[in-house]
Amino acid sequence: MLGESLAALATALGAAVVQAAGTDAWGGFRGKLARLLGLGDDGRERVERERLDRTAAALEGPDGETGERERQRQQVVWETRVADLLESLPEEQRARFAAEVRALIEEQTRRGTDGGGGVSGNTFHGPTAVQTGNHNQQRNYFGRKA
């Protein structure tokens, strides 16, 4: 059984997978996570990459309540995968793996909050203004200036 901190780490990674899927950051995140989960085995890394691709595909389509259920399901899938892997590793390897997972999550979190974010998977109808980043100021006027 995992301790609280490792269980929380597995939960955080499950959430990070779901948050990264479909974003501009997905390719890099997917590759790094597949390498981590592959544990140095090229065949296993390929399998993990394919699993991550299936997750991204599952999260592409549904919106609304169905989409939210799928996001929750995928988060639990990855949380469980990582928890199982952590439990199977010898103590020294588990500590190293956990540190690498924490670094990946931190990198992904920074990417999402450093102003380098993007807009992906949206459909706009009519006048639209989109802005990403932190501490920006923008004024938009559609039609007559207010």
N, C-alpha and C positions, 0 to 999 in steps of 0.2 A: 504494500500500500504506500502511495506517495505521501510525503509530508505536505503540509498546507502550501508552502512556497512553491513546490514543484507542481502541485495541482493548479495553483493560480497561474503558473507559467504556461501550462498546457491550455488553460482557458484563454489566456491572453493571446497565445499563438493562434488558436482557433478563430478568435475575433479578428486578428490581423489578416488571416487568410481571406476571410469574407470581406473585410474592408478593402483589401488591395485588389481583389479580383475585379477585372474590368476597368481598372484605372491605368493611367500611363505608367505607373510604377510596377505594374504586374509582372512584366517580363523579367526585370531584375530580381524582384522579390521571389518569384517562382523559381528561378535558377538557383538562387542562394539557398532557398528552403529545400529544394530537391537535393542539392549537394549535401546539406546537413543531414537530411533524413536517409540519404543513401549510405552514410557512414563509410565513405571511401570505396564503395562498390559501384562500378559503373552501371551494371545491370539494374541494381536496386535504385540508383539515381534516376535511370530512365523510367522505371515503373512509377516512382514518386512524381516525376514530371507529368506522366500521363494521368495520374490521379488528380493532380492539381489542374490539369487541363479540363478534366471532366467536371471538377468543381466550378471552374470559371464558366463552362458551358451551361451548367445547371443554373447559375446565377444570372445569366444573360437575359433570359426570357421573361419570367414572371414579374409582375408588379403587384402592388397592393398587398392584400392579406396573404395571397398565395406566395408572393415573392418574399414576404417577411418570414413565413413558415419555412421556405426553402433556405433562406439565410440562416435561420436558427438551426435547421437540420444540418447544414454544411458546417456550421461552427462546432456543433457537437461531434460530428464525424471527425474533424481535425483535432479537436480537443482530446477525443478518445484515442486516436492514433498516436498522438504525441505522448499522452499519459502512458499508454501501453509500452511504447518504445522506451520511455524513461525508466519504467519499472524493470525492463529487461536488461538494461545496461549495468555493467559492473560499476561500483561506486565512483571510481576515478573517472571513468569515461562519462558517467552520468553528469558529474560536476562540470566537465569540459563542454559537453553537449548543451547543458543548461545555460552556461555562460554564452555560448555562441547563439543560442536562441534568444536570450535577453538582448544581445547586441543587435540581432536582426530586427527584433520588435522595436527597439529604440531607434534604429535607423529608419524604419518604416514610419514610426510616429513622427520623427523629425521631418521627414519628407512631406508628411501631410500637414505640418504646421509651420513650415519655414517660408511660406510664401511661394513655394515652387509648385503648388498644387495645380490642378487642371480641372477641366470640365469634360465629362465623358458620359456617353449614354443618355443624353437628354434630347427631347424633341421640343422645339419652340414653335409656337403659332402666333404670329403677329410680332409687333415690335418687342425686341428683347435686348437687354443689356446684361452682360456677364462680367464679373470681376473676381479675380482670385488674388490671394495674398493677404498680408496683414498690414494694418495701419494705412490703408489706402483711403482716398476720398474720391468720390465720383458723383457727378450730377448728371442726370439724364432727363431730357425733355423730349417727349413724344408729342408732336402737334405743336400748338402754340406754346411759347415760353411762358412759364407760370410766374 
